């Protein structure tokens, strides 16, 4: 299970004295634990992937801001954290695979206009979570439906 792999990696980072890696893994575990405490449940793997995906997105936004401010030191730290987090995400989908899944979902739902976007996203989100930037996927769907 994913959470067990993350915990094992934390132990290994402790043994290796890899401070930056350990810090990032602890951030991941803290985010998962926070959700479990807030919702009073044990998270499923798909829910953990949502958290990891959100963490990557937050760091990408931070990198953009740090680059604008000329803070390369902070930007490189965020990039390292993205690398660590992405180790736990499934392989990203290629542009071709994304296009095929979108076309399949549009056909499956019979979507014809922007009003049907929710139906298409409802089908795609479980298949693509953690494997594609859902913001970009949304843009592609809008261009095809609009």
trRosetta pair geometry for C-beta under 8 A, 3 or more apart (Angstrom, degrees):
i j d omega theta_ij theta_ji phi_ij phi_ji
1 4 4.7 87 66 7 85 108
1 5 7.2 -154 94 -9 43 87
1 45 6.5 -134 -156 -78 83 111
2 5 5.6 -57 -152 34 34 112
2 6 6.5 34 153 -20 67 104
2 45 5.0 120 6 -132 124 96
2 48 5.4 173 94 92 139 149
2 49 7.6 -123 -107 -58 175 80
2 88 6.2 91 -163 -168 106 104
3 6 5.6 -50 -150 34 35 114
3 7 6.4 35 152 -18 65 104
3 32 6.6 163 -114 168 109 163
3 43 7.7 128 -62 73 134 100
3 45 7.8 -130 -18 -98 87 71
3 48 6.3 -138 -63 -99 90 158
4 7 5.7 -54 -148 38 33 110
4 8 6.3 35 152 -20 66 105
5 8 5.7 -53 -147 36 31 112
5 9 6.3 32 153 -19 64 106
5 88 7.0 157 98 -118 120 95
6 9 5.7 -56 -150 37 30 112
6 10 6.5 36 149 -25 63 102
6 25 6.2 167 -174 -157 84 97
6 28 5.9 -125 -156 112 136 133
6 29 6.3 166 136 -72 125 90
6 32 7.9 121 83 -6 163 153
6 88 6.2 21 -80 -103 100 141
7 10 5.5 -48 -151 29 35 115
7 11 6.8 36 151 -18 64 100
7 29 7.1 91 -84 -99 73 128
8 11 5.7 -52 -154 33 35 111
8 12 6.5 33 149 -17 66 105
9 12 5.5 -53 -146 38 35 113
9 13 6.2 39 153 -22 67 103
9 21 8.0 -107 160 159 101 111
9 25 5.7 -158 106 -117 104 144
9 87 7.8 136 -123 110 162 139
10 13 5.7 -52 -147 35 31 112
10 14 6.6 37 150 -22 62 102
10 22 6.5 90 -148 -136 68 72
10 25 4.5 -173 -88 131 85 138
10 26 6.8 105 -129 -66 121 67
10 29 6.7 7 -66 -34 149 141
11 14 5.6 -51 -154 31 33 115
11 15 6.6 32 149 -17 65 104
12 15 5.6 -53 -150 37 36 111
12 16 6.1 25 154 -11 68 111
13 16 5.7 -59 -139 47 31 106
13 18 4.5 -89 -151 61 81 105
13 21 4.6 -146 -127 105 127 107
13 22 4.0 173 133 -75 126 80
13 25 5.9 169 12 14 155 144
14 17 7.5 22 178 -73 30 41
14 22 6.1 102 -69 -113 59 130
16 21 7.7 1 80 60 126 138
18 21 4.0 3 130 35 120 119
18 22 5.7 144 88 -24 71 90
19 22 5.7 -61 -144 39 25 112
19 23 6.2 29 158 -23 64 107
20 23 5.7 -52 -149 32 29 114
20 24 6.6 26 154 -16 63 105
20 77 7.6 -133 -144 -140 119 81
20 80 6.0 -21 157 137 133 145
21 24 5.9 -57 -152 36 31 108
21 25 6.4 28 153 -17 66 107
21 84 5.8 170 -134 -108 71 132
22 25 5.8 -56 -146 38 30 109
22 26 6.3 32 155 -20 65 106
23 26 5.8 -56 -150 35 28 111
23 27 6.6 33 149 -23 62 102
24 27 5.5 -49 -153 30 36 115
24 28 6.7 39 148 -20 65 100
24 80 7.3 -137 -56 122 145 87
24 81 4.7 -177 -115 -126 122 78
24 84 4.2 84 113 82 151 157
24 85 6.8 -115 172 -49 118 80
25 28 5.5 -48 -154 31 37 115
25 29 6.5 34 151 -15 67 105
25 84 6.7 -108 -56 168 72 130
26 29 5.7 -53 -145 40 35 110
26 30 6.1 39 154 -23 66 106
27 30 5.7 -55 -145 36 29 113
27 31 6.4 30 155 -20 63 105
27 55 7.4 132 130 -144 112 137
27 81 7.4 -7 54 -147 151 121
28 31 5.9 -58 -152 34 28 109
28 32 6.5 24 153 -15 64 106
28 51 7.8 116 -156 122 71 115
28 52 6.9 20 -136 -99 108 88
28 55 7.0 -51 -102 -48 75 176
28 84 7.9 -133 -35 126 129 107
28 85 6.5 168 -84 -110 118 84
28 88 7.2 107 -151 15 154 159
29 32 5.7 -54 -147 38 33 110
29 33 6.0 32 155 -18 67 109
30 33 5.7 -55 -142 40 29 111
30 34 6.1 37 155 -27 64 105
31 34 5.7 -49 -147 30 29 116
31 35 6.8 27 155 -15 60 103
31 51 5.2 153 132 179 117 123
31 55 6.4 -121 -26 -72 176 123
32 35 6.0 -59 -157 36 32 108
32 36 6.4 29 149 -18 66 108
32 43 6.1 -121 -161 32 91 146
32 48 5.8 11 -113 -121 117 94
32 51 5.9 150 -83 90 68 168
33 36 5.5 -55 -147 37 34 113
33 37 6.2 31 156 -17 68 106
34 37 5.9 -57 -147 38 28 108
34 38 6.1 26 156 -18 64 111
35 38 5.7 -55 -140 39 29 111
35 39 6.0 0 169 7 66 114
35 43 6.0 45 103 -67 121 133
35 47 7.2 -176 138 154 148 115
35 51 6.2 -112 -21 -85 150 133
36 39 6.6 -71 -138 52 21 90
36 40 7.6 72 166 -100 54 11
36 41 6.3 -118 -141 76 65 50
36 42 6.1 21 -133 -110 117 39
36 43 5.7 -99 -77 -21 91 95
37 40 7.2 18 -169 -73 27 52
39 43 8.0 87 61 -75 134 86
43 47 4.2 -128 -164 89 100 126
43 48 5.3 122 125 -56 128 82
43 51 7.6 1 -170 -15 163 133
44 47 4.9 96 55 6 73 103
44 48 7.3 -135 99 -5 40 87
45 48 5.5 -54 -151 34 36 113
45 49 6.5 41 150 -23 66 102
46 49 5.5 -50 -152 32 34 115
46 50 6.8 41 148 -23 63 99
46 126 7.2 -12 -150 -141 138 84
46 129 6.7 64 -162 85 87 148
47 50 5.5 -44 -154 27 38 116
47 51 6.9 40 147 -18 63 100
48 51 5.6 -51 -155 33 38 113
48 52 6.4 37 148 -17 68 105
48 88 8.0 -81 139 151 111 126
49 52 5.6 -53 -145 39 34 111
49 53 6.1 39 154 -23 66 106
49 89 6.6 106 -142 -121 88 74
49 90 7.4 1 -129 -4 132 96
49 129 5.5 97 118 130 121 106
49 130 4.0 -70 -180 -46 109 146
50 53 5.7 -53 -147 35 29 114
50 54 6.4 30 153 -19 63 106
50 129 6.1 -36 -81 -171 74 128
50 130 7.3 -93 -68 -51 35 100
51 54 5.7 -57 -152 36 30 112
51 55 6.4 32 150 -22 64 105
52 55 5.5 -52 -149 33 34 114
52 56 6.6 34 153 -19 65 101
52 85 5.5 167 -161 -177 91 100
52 88 5.6 -131 -123 91 155 114
52 89 5.6 -170 125 -71 133 94
52 130 6.3 42 80 -118 109 113
53 56 5.9 -53 -153 33 31 110
53 57 6.5 32 150 -19 64 106
53 89 6.9 108 -75 -112 73 127
53 129 6.3 -103 -36 -177 158 74
53 130 4.7 -115 -65 -88 113 65
53 134 7.9 57 166 -9 137 111
54 57 5.6 -54 -148 36 34 113
54 58 6.3 37 153 -22 66 104
55 58 5.7 -51 -148 34 31 113
55 59 6.5 28 154 -16 63 107
55 81 7.9 -110 157 149 107 110
55 85 5.4 -151 102 -135 122 153
56 59 5.8 -60 -152 38 31 109
56 60 6.4 34 151 -22 66 104
56 82 5.6 85 -135 -133 82 86
56 85 5.4 -166 -71 105 88 137
56 86 6.5 82 -102 -69 132 84
56 89 7.3 -11 -36 -41 146 150
57 60 5.7 -52 -149 33 32 112
57 61 6.6 33 153 -18 64 104
57 133 7.7 130 -97 -133 98 88
58 61 5.8 -55 -154 36 32 112
58 62 6.4 32 149 -19 65 106
59 62 5.3 -50 -145 36 37 114
59 63 6.3 44 153 -25 67 100
59 78 4.6 168 -165 -172 94 98
59 79 7.8 161 158 -71 118 29
59 81 5.5 -154 -117 89 149 115
59 82 5.0 -168 106 -67 144 94
59 85 7.5 165 5 18 148 147
60 63 5.6 -48 -148 30 32 114
60 64 6.7 37 151 -21 62 102
60 78 8.0 169 -67 153 24 122
60 82 7.0 83 -61 -98 75 137
61 64 5.7 -52 -156 31 33 114
61 65 6.6 28 150 -14 65 106
62 65 5.7 -58 -151 40 35 110
62 66 6.0 32 154 -18 70 108
62 74 7.6 -105 158 146 107 107
62 75 7.9 -178 126 -108 81 57
62 78 5.0 -164 95 -115 118 152
63 66 5.7 -56 -142 40 30 109
63 67 6.1 32 157 -22 65 107
63 75 5.1 86 -141 -144 73 83
63 78 4.8 -156 -69 98 86 138
63 79 6.3 85 -106 -61 132 80
63 82 7.8 -21 -41 -31 137 137
64 67 6.0 -55 -149 34 25 111
64 68 6.6 26 153 -19 60 106
65 68 5.8 -55 -152 34 32 112
65 69 6.4 17 154 -8 65 111
66 69 5.8 -64 -147 46 32 104
66 71 4.3 -88 -162 72 86 104
66 72 7.5 142 146 -78 106 20
66 74 4.5 -143 -131 91 138 107
66 75 4.0 -176 107 -67 129 85
66 78 6.7 168 10 7 149 138
67 70 7.6 42 -176 -71 30 27
67 71 7.7 -89 -60 52 23 66
67 72 7.7 58 -107 -89 61 61
67 75 5.4 84 -62 -104 74 146
71 74 4.3 5 139 30 118 113
71 75 6.0 140 99 -22 72 91
72 75 5.2 -57 -140 41 35 117
72 76 6.1 37 161 -23 69 103
73 76 6.2 -55 -151 32 24 107
73 77 6.8 26 150 -19 59 106
74 77 5.6 -52 -152 33 36 115
74 78 6.5 36 152 -18 66 104
75 78 5.8 -55 -152 36 32 110
75 79 6.5 34 150 -21 65 106
76 79 5.4 -50 -146 35 36 115
76 80 6.5 40 153 -22 65 101
77 80 5.8 -52 -154 32 31 112
77 81 6.6 32 149 -18 63 105
78 81 5.6 -53 -150 36 35 113
78 82 6.5 41 150 -23 65 100
79 82 5.6 -48 -151 30 34 114
79 83 6.8 38 150 -21 63 101
80 83 5.6 -51 -156 31 35 114
80 84 6.7 32 150 -17 66 103
81 84 5.7 -53 -150 36 35 110
81 85 6.2 32 154 -17 68 108
82 85 5.8 -58 -144 41 30 109
82 86 6.0 30 158 -22 66 110
83 86 5.9 -58 -144 36 25 110
83 87 7.2 41 152 -34 57 94
84 87 6.0 -44 -168 9 35 116
85 88 6.4 -66 -173 35 44 104
85 89 7.0 38 139 -21 73 108
86 89 5.1 -53 -146 32 51 115
89 92 7.7 35 122 -62 119 74
89 130 4.6 -158 -148 -180 99 102
89 131 7.2 177 165 -76 102 50
90 130 5.7 89 27 113 89 112
90 131 5.2 -30 83 -82 107 100
91 131 6.9 27 88 -132 47 99
92 131 5.5 150 -130 -170 40 59
92 132 6.4 113 -159 -79 82 55
93 97 4.2 -127 -170 90 99 124
93 98 5.0 123 118 -58 126 83
93 101 7.3 -37 -163 -1 158 139
93 128 6.4 -57 -5 -129 143 89
93 131 4.8 70 -23 145 92 107
93 132 4.8 -30 38 -62 114 109
94 97 4.7 96 51 7 77 101
94 98 7.0 -139 93 -5 41 87
95 98 5.7 -56 -150 36 31 113
95 99 6.3 32 153 -20 65 107
96 99 5.8 -56 -150 36 29 111
96 100 6.4 28 154 -18 64 107
97 100 5.7 -55 -147 37 31 112
97 101 6.3 30 156 -18 66 107
98 101 5.9 -57 -148 37 29 109
98 102 6.3 29 155 -19 64 108
98 128 7.3 67 -118 -117 84 130
98 132 5.6 127 -100 -119 117 150
98 137 6.3 -128 -162 -105 117 94
98 140 7.0 97 142 41 115 169
99 102 5.8 -56 -147 36 29 111
99 103 6.3 28 156 -18 65 107
99 140 7.4 -116 -97 179 68 145
100 103 5.8 -55 -147 37 29 110
100 104 6.2 31 154 -20 64 109
101 104 5.6 -55 -146 38 30 114
101 105 6.3 29 155 -19 65 107
101 124 6.1 108 142 -124 112 95
101 127 6.0 -171 -154 114 136 141
101 128 6.7 143 122 -63 159 111
102 105 5.8 -57 -147 37 29 109
102 106 6.3 29 155 -19 65 106
102 120 7.3 39 -151 -180 70 121
102 124 6.7 19 -94 -97 62 139
102 137 7.0 -170 -80 -161 116 88
102 140 5.9 -85 -97 117 167 120
102 141 5.9 -146 -147 -83 118 81
102 144 6.8 137 149 10 125 160
103 106 5.8 -53 -146 35 30 111
103 107 6.4 28 155 -16 63 108
104 107 5.9 -59 -150 39 28 110
104 108 6.0 29 153 -22 65 112
105 108 5.5 -53 -140 38 30 114
105 109 6.2 13 164 -5 66 110
105 111 7.7 16 127 4 77 131
105 120 4.8 102 133 -151 117 76
105 123 4.3 167 -135 88 109 131
105 124 5.1 -39 -69 -57 165 94
106 109 6.5 -65 -143 46 24 96
106 111 4.8 -89 -144 51 70 111
106 120 5.8 11 -82 -112 63 124
106 141 7.6 176 -71 -137 108 88
106 144 6.6 -90 -79 127 156 135
106 145 7.3 -159 -121 -74 121 94
107 110 7.5 22 -177 -72 29 43
108 123 6.3 140 84 -134 136 167
109 116 6.1 151 129 177 125 117
109 119 4.3 140 -154 132 144 122
109 120 5.6 -126 28 -74 152 66
109 123 6.4 -143 -48 -15 116 140
110 116 7.6 -120 93 -143 60 152
111 116 3.5 176 -132 119 87 138
111 117 7.3 99 -151 -71 137 35
111 119 6.0 -176 -78 74 108 116
111 120 5.1 -14 -45 -54 160 113
111 145 6.1 -53 144 -107 115 120
112 116 6.2 93 32 0 53 144
112 145 7.4 107 133 -146 19 88
113 116 5.9 106 60 7 56 97
113 145 5.9 104 -167 174 18 100
113 146 7.9 72 -156 -96 59 41
114 117 5.4 -9 -167 -29 54 117
114 142 6.8 31 -113 -132 99 74
114 145 5.4 136 -75 122 51 121
114 146 5.8 42 -64 -87 106 80
116 119 5.1 -44 -173 34 74 118
116 120 6.2 74 132 -21 85 100
116 145 6.7 -156 63 -139 96 140
117 120 5.7 -59 -151 38 36 110
117 121 6.1 32 155 -16 71 108
117 138 7.7 59 -175 -149 121 82
117 141 6.0 116 -136 132 91 126
117 142 7.0 17 -111 -84 134 69
117 145 6.2 -157 -77 53 88 167
118 121 5.8 -56 -141 41 30 108
118 122 6.1 39 155 -29 64 106
119 122 5.6 -52 -150 29 28 118
119 123 7.0 22 154 -13 61 103
120 123 6.1 -60 -159 35 32 106
120 124 6.2 18 153 -11 68 115
120 141 5.5 158 113 -148 143 136
120 145 7.5 -145 -4 -56 157 138
121 124 5.7 -64 -138 46 33 106
121 125 5.7 44 165 -39 71 104
121 134 7.9 74 -147 -167 104 109
121 137 8.0 124 -116 117 83 113
121 138 6.8 20 -97 -100 121 87
121 141 7.0 -141 -65 35 83 175
122 125 6.5 -37 -134 16 20 113
123 126 7.7 -74 -178 32 29 96
123 127 7.3 4 147 0 63 120
124 127 5.7 -78 -156 48 41 107
124 128 5.3 2 165 3 84 124
124 137 6.4 -177 146 163 145 140
124 141 7.8 -135 0 -68 160 137
125 128 6.4 -74 -131 50 21 92
125 129 5.8 44 170 -57 65 97
125 134 6.8 32 -114 -121 81 131
126 129 6.2 -26 -133 -5 25 116
127 131 7.9 -70 137 46 56 134
128 131 5.2 -120 -161 63 52 99
128 132 4.4 -44 -172 35 112 113
128 134 6.7 134 109 -89 121 83
128 137 6.2 87 139 -79 166 163
129 134 7.6 6 -102 -62 57 122
132 136 7.1 -113 166 67 93 107
132 137 5.5 81 126 -53 126 122
133 136 4.3 61 88 11 108 110
133 137 6.8 173 90 -13 55 85
134 137 5.2 -50 -143 38 40 117
134 138 6.2 50 154 -27 67 101
135 138 5.7 -50 -151 31 29 115
135 139 6.8 32 149 -19 61 103
136 139 5.5 -50 -153 32 37 115
136 140 6.6 37 150 -19 66 101
137 140 5.7 -53 -153 34 34 111
137 141 6.4 34 150 -18 66 105
138 141 5.7 -54 -149 36 32 111
138 142 6.4 35 152 -21 65 105
139 142 5.6 -52 -148 34 31 113
139 143 6.5 30 154 -18 64 104
140 143 5.8 -55 -151 35 32 110
140 144 6.5 24 153 -14 64 109
141 144 5.8 -62 -150 40 32 108
141 145 6.0 12 160 -5 70 114
142 145 6.2 -66 -136 48 26 98
142 146 5.2 19 169 -21 67 124
143 146 6.2 -52 -120 38 20 108
